[in-house]
Amino acid sequence: MDKARKILQVIGQLKDKKIGRILVLTGARQVGKTMLVQQCLPEYRYLSIEDPVKVGQFLNITAEQWHSLYPKAALDEIQKEPSLVESIKATYDQFPDVRYLLLGSSQILLLKKVNESLAGRCVIIDMYPLTLREMQTSSMDDEVTDSLWQTILRNPTQNCDFLPSFLFHPQMAEISKWWTYYLQFGGYPALVDESMSNEQRYLWLHNYIRTYLERDIQDLAMLRDLEPFTKLQKALAAQTAQLVNYASLASGIAVSVNTVQRYIEYLNVSYQTITLPAWAHNLNKRLVKASKIHYVDWGVVQAVLGKRGGMTGNEFESLVVSEIYKQTKNLLKQASFYHLRTHDGREVDLLVELPEGYYAFEIKMAEHVSPTDARHLRNLQEFLDKPLLHSFLLSNDNQTHQFSDSITAVSAAYFLG
């Protein structure tokens, strides 16, 4: 079943404007970039750069010929031949009516060339696995409505009214159905096919990891020996949502600290992980400076670790942080993401910084929460350099609790679905 994508609404708003003459759509393999273009943007001529015969021909086309033959085109996997970006730049500069959509699955290969050649000429859009709101659609033509979090993002200074319980939500059954699915398989579009069995879904995830190692990582790094990278991949998956100790990781897989840092960068730029830096804007010496790593997709975590179910609290935290991150990115919001931890043990799982101020999040897998669970969210303003707009405790508790004027405990499924 094809699902509607929020990012398509953004592309639709940009593609006919002057600023959208060149759109760069990047994301992990299998997030649905190609399908989105082929099914939803038929006016763009689809060109695959993976075809070795055609690539040679594309490289010999002049700007005038690009304008004549392909005035509006989508070039898929363009990171395979980054020099084509120069051809697109020349055509863009000479002909004001051309429009191009560049697709790629690697930030490091594609965006390096884009930043060199197309700075000021393009809009870069990241595409991620399905969000909870997208999962609830039944076709590519459906409208993807905003989650509560996205509603808040659109109006950061406006108070949001929450139902006293998720149980009162008219779509509670549908949201809960997909939340349960999401907690089992993650968000890759191929897996929502109702004809697939659970066994086939787990097999797909296993093959996805194998393909990622054999293609994406080889494209990025051309590693002769994948074993150290594979070991680091597993170590990070086992430690998702925990503070990163580069020296310990390096010792565990017998490589240098610089190699560990480079491998983590590969995981980040191929959309497998998110590095959440420690918040330290006020340079307060009481703050821990180590970063956290979050895996973007729970299904991928399971495949990397060779496990099924049995989610830990840290894995739940990563799943929720990733969903907040994806939903924010889908709106192209100007936002920065951090965690905060002090040396005396105070911890905030996620800080989202907007121009207007901060939102703080504590994330618990518990089905019942109390004011004690929100203790780290109290008096946060003393650390921050902008207003604290609101704090949220997200959990599996269906009841909404107002622990103070600035702290709300709400169901994660309700908040994000």
C-alpha positions in Angstrom: 0.0 0.0 0.0 1.4 3.4 -1.0 1.4 6.0 1.7 1.1 9.8 1.3 4.2 11.8 2.1 4.3 15.1 4.0 7.4 16.1 2.1 5.4 16.0 -1.2 3.4 19.0 0.1 6.6 20.9 0.7 7.9 20.0 -2.8 4.5 21.0 -4.3 4.8 24.4 -2.7 8.4 25.0 -3.9 8.6 23.3 -7.4 6.9 26.1 -9.4 8.5 29.0 -7.5 11.7 30.7 -8.6 13.5 29.3 -5.4 12.5 25.8 -6.4 14.0 25.6 -9.9 16.5 23.0 -8.5 15.4 20.8 -5.7 17.8 18.3 -4.1 16.0 15.4 -2.4 18.3 13.2 -0.3 17.5 10.3 2.0 18.4 6.7 2.8 17.9 4.0 0.3 14.3 2.6 0.2 12.6 5.7 1.8 10.6 6.2 -1.3 12.3 9.0 -3.2 12.0 7.3 -6.6 8.4 6.3 -6.1 7.5 9.8 -5.0 8.9 11.3 -8.2 7.5 8.7 -10.6 4.0 8.6 -9.2 3.5 12.1 -7.9 5.6 14.3 -10.1 4.9 12.9 -13.6 5.8 16.3 -15.3 9.4 15.6 -14.4 11.2 13.3 -16.9 12.7 10.5 -14.8 16.4 9.8 -15.6 18.3 7.0 -13.8 22.0 7.7 -13.4 22.6 4.1 -12.4 22.2 3.1 -16.1 25.9 2.9 -17.3 25.0 3.3 -21.0 22.9 6.4 -20.5 25.3 8.1 -18.1 28.0 8.3 -20.7 25.5 10.0 -23.1 24.3 12.4 -20.4 27.9 13.5 -19.7 28.2 14.6 -23.4 25.0 16.7 -23.5 25.5 20.5 -23.8 23.4 23.0 -21.8 21.5 23.8 -24.9 20.7 20.1 -25.4 19.6 19.7 -21.7 17.3 22.6 -22.2 15.9 21.2 -25.4 15.6 17.5 -24.4 15.1 17.7 -20.6 13.8 21.1 -19.5 12.2 19.5 -16.5 13.8 16.3 -15.2 14.5 14.2 -12.1 18.0 12.7 -12.0 18.0 9.7 -9.6 21.2 8.5 -7.8 23.1 11.5 -9.1 25.8 11.0 -6.5 27.0 8.2 -8.9 28.1 10.8 -11.3 28.6 14.1 -9.4 30.0 15.8 -12.5 26.5 16.0 -13.9 25.8 18.7 -11.3 28.0 21.0 -13.4 25.8 20.3 -16.4 22.7 21.2 -14.4 24.3 24.3 -13.1 25.3 25.5 -16.6 21.7 24.8 -17.9 20.2 26.6 -14.9 22.4 29.7 -15.4 21.6 29.9 -19.2 17.9 29.0 -19.3 15.5 30.5 -16.7 12.7 28.1 -17.5 14.4 24.8 -16.7 13.5 22.9 -13.5 15.4 19.9 -12.0 15.0 17.5 -9.1 18.2 15.8 -8.0 17.8 12.6 -6.0 20.5 10.8 -4.0 21.0 8.4 -1.1 24.3 9.9 0.2 24.8 13.3 1.7 28.6 13.1 1.6 28.9 12.4 -2.1 26.0 14.4 -3.4 26.0 17.4 -1.1 29.7 18.1 -1.3 29.3 18.7 -5.1 26.0 20.5 -4.6 27.5 22.9 -2.0 30.4 23.5 -4.4 28.4 24.1 -7.5 24.8 24.9 -6.6 25.2 27.1 -3.6 22.4 29.7 -3.7 20.7 27.9 -6.6 18.9 25.0 -4.9 16.8 23.9 -2.0 18.0 20.8 -0.2 15.2 18.5 1.2 15.8 15.5 3.4 13.5 12.5 3.2 13.1 9.9 5.9 11.2 6.7 6.6 7.4 7.1 7.2 6.2 9.1 10.1 3.2 7.9 12.2 0.9 10.5 10.5 2.0 9.2 7.0 1.3 5.6 8.0 -2.3 6.4 8.7 -2.9 7.4 5.0 -4.3 4.9 2.5 -3.0 6.3 -0.8 -0.4 8.7 -2.2 -3.3 11.2 -2.9 -4.3 11.5 0.8 -3.5 14.7 2.7 -1.1 14.1 5.6 -2.5 16.2 8.4 -0.3 17.6 11.1 0.5 15.7 14.4 0.1 17.7 17.6 3.9 18.2 17.6 3.7 19.7 14.0 0.8 21.9 15.0 2.9 23.2 17.9 5.8 23.8 15.5 3.7 25.9 13.2 2.6 28.2 16.0 5.4 28.0 18.7 4.0 30.9 20.8 0.4 29.6 20.9 -0.8 27.3 23.6 -1.9 23.8 22.6 -4.9 22.2 24.3 -4.6 18.5 25.0 -7.5 16.1 25.6 -7.6 14.8 29.2 -6.9 11.3 27.8 -5.7 9.8 24.6 -8.7 7.5 25.0 -11.0 10.4 24.0 -9.3 10.9 20.7 -11.7 10.1 17.8 -8.9 8.4 15.9 -7.4 6.6 18.9 -7.9 3.1 17.5 -6.3 3.9 14.1 -3.4 5.8 15.8 -2.9 2.9 18.3 -2.9 0.4 15.5 0.0 2.1 13.7 1.8 2.9 16.9 1.8 -0.8 17.7 3.1 -1.6 14.2 5.8 1.2 14.5 7.0 -0.3 17.8 7.5 -3.6 16.0 8.9 -2.8 12.5 9.8 0.9 12.3 8.9 3.2 9.3 10.4 1.9 6.0 7.6 2.2 3.3 8.1 -1.3 1.8 7.1 -3.0 5.1 3.6 -1.5 5.3 2.5 -3.8 2.4 -0.4 -5.8 4.0 0.4 -8.8 1.9 3.8 -9.3 3.7 4.0 -11.6 6.7 6.0 -10.6 9.8 8.6 -13.1 8.8 9.0 -11.4 5.4 9.3 -8.0 7.1 12.1 -9.2 9.3 13.8 -10.7 6.2 13.5 -7.4 4.3 15.2 -5.6 7.2 18.0 -8.1 7.3 18.5 -7.7 3.5 18.4 -4.0 3.8 21.3 -3.9 6.2 23.3 -6.2 3.9 22.6 -4.0 0.9 23.5 -0.9 2.9 26.9 -2.4 3.8 27.6 -3.7 0.3 26.5 -0.6 -1.6 26.1 2.6 0.4 29.1 2.1 2.7 31.3 0.9 -0.2 30.2 4.0 -2.2 31.1 6.2 0.8 34.3 4.7 2.0 35.4 1.9 -0.4 36.4 -0.1 2.7 38.4 -3.2 1.9 37.4 -4.8 5.2 33.8 -4.2 6.4 34.3 -6.1 9.7 35.4 -3.1 11.9 32.5 -1.0 10.5 30.0 -3.8 11.1 31.3 -4.1 14.7 30.9 -0.4 15.3 27.4 -0.5 13.7 26.3 -3.2 16.2 28.0 -1.4 19.1 26.2 1.8 18.4 22.9 0.0 17.9 23.3 -1.7 21.3 24.1 1.7 22.8 21.5 3.8 21.0 20.4 6.9 23.1 23.5 6.6 25.3 26.5 9.0 25.6 29.2 8.2 23.1 32.6 7.3 24.4 34.8 7.3 21.3 37.8 5.8 23.1 35.8 2.9 24.5 34.3 2.2 21.1 37.7 2.3 19.5 39.2 -0.1 22.0 36.2 -2.5 21.6 36.7 -2.9 17.8 40.5 -2.4 17.7 40.6 0.8 15.6 41.7 4.3 16.2 39.4 7.0 17.7 39.6 8.9 14.4 38.3 5.8 12.6 35.4 5.6 15.0 34.6 9.2 14.4 34.8 8.7 10.6 32.5 5.6 10.7 29.9 7.5 12.8 30.0 10.3 10.2 29.3 7.7 7.5 26.3 6.5 9.5 25.0 10.0 9.9 25.4 11.1 6.3 23.7 7.9 5.0 20.7 8.7 7.2 21.1 5.7 9.6 21.9 7.6 12.7 21.5 11.1 14.3 24.2 12.5 16.4 22.6 14.6 19.2 25.2 17.1 20.5 25.2 18.1 24.2 23.7 21.5 24.7 26.3 23.9 26.0 25.5 27.4 24.7 26.2 29.1 28.0 29.5 27.2 28.5 28.4 26.1 31.9 31.1 23.9 33.4 28.5 21.7 35.1 27.3 20.4 31.7 28.4 17.0 30.2 29.8 17.6 26.7 29.5 14.1 25.2 27.1 13.5 22.3 24.4 10.9 22.0 23.8 8.7 19.0 20.2 7.8 18.0 19.3 5.3 15.3 16.8 6.7 12.9 14.7 3.5 12.5 13.8 0.9 15.1 13.4 -1.8 12.5 17.0 -1.2 11.4 18.2 -1.5 15.0 16.6 -4.9 15.3 18.2 -6.1 12.0 21.6 -4.8 13.1 21.4 -6.6 16.4 19.6 -9.7 15.1 16.7 -9.3 17.6 13.0 -9.1 17.4 11.0 -7.0 19.9 12.0 -6.7 23.5 12.5 -2.9 23.3 14.6 -1.3 26.0 14.0 2.2 27.5 16.9 3.6 25.5 15.5 2.1 22.3 12.1 3.6 23.0 13.8 7.0 23.6 15.6 6.7 20.2 12.3 5.8 18.5 10.6 8.9 19.9 13.5 11.3 19.3 13.7 10.1 15.7 10.0 10.6 15.2 10.2 14.1 16.5 13.2 14.8 14.3 11.6 13.4 11.2 8.3 15.3 11.7 10.3 18.5 12.3 12.4 18.0 9.2 9.3 17.3 7.1 8.1 20.9 7.7 11.6 22.3 6.8 11.6 24.0 10.1 14.7 25.9 11.3 15.5 23.8 14.3 18.5 22.4 16.2 18.5 19.3 18.3 20.4 18.6 21.6 20.4 16.7 24.8 21.4 18.1 28.1 23.1 16.4 31.0 24.8 17.8 34.1 27.6 16.3 36.1 25.3 15.9 39.1 23.0 13.6 37.1 20.3 15.9 35.8 19.3 14.9 32.3 17.0 16.1 29.5 16.5 13.6 26.7 15.9 16.2 24.0 16.0 20.0 23.5 14.6 21.4 20.3 15.8 24.9 19.6 13.6 27.2 17.4 14.2 30.9 16.8 11.5 31.6 19.4 12.9 29.4 22.1 13.2 25.8 23.3 11.0 22.7 23.8 12.3 20.2 26.3 11.4 16.5 26.3 11.7 13.7 28.8 10.9 10.3 27.3 9.7 7.3 29.4 8.5 3.9 28.1 6.3 3.5 31.2 2.5 3.1 31.0 2.0 5.3 34.1 3.9 8.4 34.9 4.0 10.6 38.0 5.4 14.1 38.8 8.7 12.4 39.9 9.3 11.4 36.3 9.3 15.0 35.2 11.7 16.2 37.9 14.5 16.9 35.4 12.3 19.3 33.4 11.8 21.6 36.4 13.6 24.9 36.5 15.3 24.3 33.2 15.3 28.0 32.3 18.3 28.6 34.5 20.4 26.7 32.0 19.0 28.2 28.8 19.8 31.3 26.7 16.3 31.6 25.2 12.8 31.2 26.6 11.7 27.7 27.5 8.4 27.5 25.5 7.2 24.3 27.1 8.4 20.9 28.5 6.8 17.6 27.6 7.0 14.1 29.3 6.2 11.6 26.5 5.3 8.0 27.5 2.9 5.2 27.0 0.5 6.6 29.6 -2.8 7.4 27.9 -3.7 10.0 30.5 -2.7 13.7 30.0 -1.1 15.2 33.2 -0.5 18.9 33.7 2.4 18.8 36.2 2.9 22.5 36.1 2.0 25.5 33.8 5.1 24.6 31.8 5.2 20.8 32.0 2.7 18.5 30.3 2.8 14.7 30.3 1.1 13.2 27.3 1.0 9.9 25.4 3.8 9.7 22.8 1.4 8.0 20.4 -1.2 10.8 20.8 1.5 13.6 20.6 3.1 12.2 17.4 0.3 10.4 15.8 
